[in-house]
Amino acid sequence: MNKVFVNGVNICYESAGEGFPLIGILGRDSNMNWWHPTMREGLSESNRFIMLDNRGTGGSDAPDEAYNISDMAKDVVGLMDALDIDKGHILGISMGGMIAQEIAIEFPKRVAKLILCSTTCGVTRALPSLRMLKWMSRKSSGFSPQDTLQMLFSHTYIQENPDRITEFIKRMQIAPPNPRSMEIHQQAIKKFDSYERLGRITAPTLILHGEEDWVFRPKHAKILNQRITGSKLLMMPNASHGIFSQEGSKVLEDIRQFIKE
């Protein structure tokens, strides 16, 4: 585990494999421990796979003052500068997909290919599901692995994969986020909106989304596909928000193929 001071904060990161850089950005509350070992290995087979903890998570600094998606995008670009990476593939999941969009829009020369998973260009750009409305009305007392599981997976998947779920819970509990960082990330997500700027994305773009995602309904992926010129959309049947875990082998193959094209 390594740290670099960029954009006013210490950012924790790890690097695996060799080849053209592929930078993985995870979502709200998560940190590098959430990457499944199989995904780490697969993504680093032909690329230098660089993982990082967004500010507010894992081993990175957790400022008390508010920050936004743009700040976190600048953190990633600062990390690239520190590692002497002029250009790389950018992979973003959920909130990480928002950060990835921001990088592709504001720092287009730094992005070779863009991969957006389970994300949105703005939470208000599509009507929320009834389940999401109920979820947003709840009061949270802090990070809960069980709450996160409910957001990522269907009840059936959780019941049918007890070993995977148990292992994932252990990884989630290694470095849980503090309540203040969770609040800041939530506000950053609510305020983010790239809809009018998506036409500025010039990098070849792959969009991956679960057809059963109730956090960001499939409409969000379709809007991204419509607004990003030449983008490719792949929907995962029966998959929820956590497609990287639920459809890991399929997602991994789709990303590999896209990078090779």
GIBEL-V921601 format. One record per helix or strand of 2 or more residues. SS is the DSSP state (hx for helix, st for strand). FROM is the first residue (numbers start at 1). TO is the last residue. If there is no record, write none. Layout:
# GIBEL-V921601
ss=SS from=FROM to=TO
ss=SS from=FROM to=TO
This chain:
# GIBEL-V921601
ss=st from=2 to=6
ss=st from=9 to=16
ss=st from=20 to=25
ss=hx from=32 to=34
ss=hx from=37 to=43
ss=st from=47 to=52
ss=hx from=69 to=82
ss=st from=88 to=93
ss=hx from=95 to=106
ss=hx from=108 to=110
ss=st from=111 to=117
ss=hx from=123 to=125
ss=hx from=130 to=136
ss=hx from=145 to=152
ss=hx from=155 to=160
ss=hx from=162 to=172
ss=hx from=179 to=191
ss=hx from=195 to=200
ss=st from=204 to=210
ss=hx from=218 to=227
ss=st from=232 to=236
ss=hx from=243 to=246
ss=hx from=248 to=260
